[in-house]
Structure formats: C-alpha cells, structure tokens
C-alpha cells in the first residue's frame, strides 16, 4: 500500500512501514526495505514534490525479489503520471 501527498519541497521523501506481523524475520524486513529504497532512489526524479509512505502488507514474504521490485517500479510509474 502506498500513500502519497504533495509536499512544498523540490524533492521526494520516502517513509517505509514494515511490521513483525507481516514479516516475522528481521532479515526479510530489511530485504523489503532495501528493495523499496533502491527502487525509490532510481525513480526519485519522477516523483519530485511528493511525500510517499509505503506500508508493507501481509503476503509479501512469499514474493521473490524480482517480482517485488517490478511491482514497486510499477507503483512509482502510476503515481508519477
């Protein structure tokens, strides 16, 4: 789930919420945060002027890294349009 709102700054800001309820292992929470941050870093220019919060939901632990990265990249494209 991604929530976003305009901000008065010229750059985008990112917040990530991962809970133990949805990802039991710290390794998994760190993996998801790393993937989201890297994807955000590459799409940051297209998302300028937005505050984004990514809330990790249940079922994400069964998704492999490549699929998760593609899903996050698609979210950035939808938001930037």
KADAPE-V666260 format. One record per backbone hydrogen bond with DSSP energy under -1.0 kcal/mol. CO is the residue of the C=O (numbers start at 1). NH is the residue of the N-H. E is the energy in kcal/mol with one decimal. If there is no record, write none. Layout:
CO:NH:E
CO:NH:E
This chain:
1:55:-3.3
3:53:-2.9
5:51:-3.2
13:52:-2.7
15:54:-3.1
17:56:-2.7
19:23:-2.1
25:29:-2.0
26:30:-2.5
27:31:-2.1
28:32:-2.3
29:33:-2.2
30:34:-2.4
31:35:-2.2
32:36:-2.4
33:37:-2.6
34:38:-2.3
35:39:-2.2
36:40:-2.5
37:41:-2.5
38:42:-1.7
39:43:-1.4
43:47:-1.0
49:7:-2.2
50:13:-2.2
51:5:-1.8
52:15:-2.1
53:3:-2.8
54:17:-3.1
57:60:-1.0
60:63:-1.4
64:68:-2.4
65:69:-2.6
66:70:-2.2
67:71:-2.4
68:72:-2.4
69:73:-2.5
70:74:-2.2
71:75:-1.9
72:76:-2.1
73:77:-1.8
74:78:-2.1
75:79:-2.4
76:80:-2.4
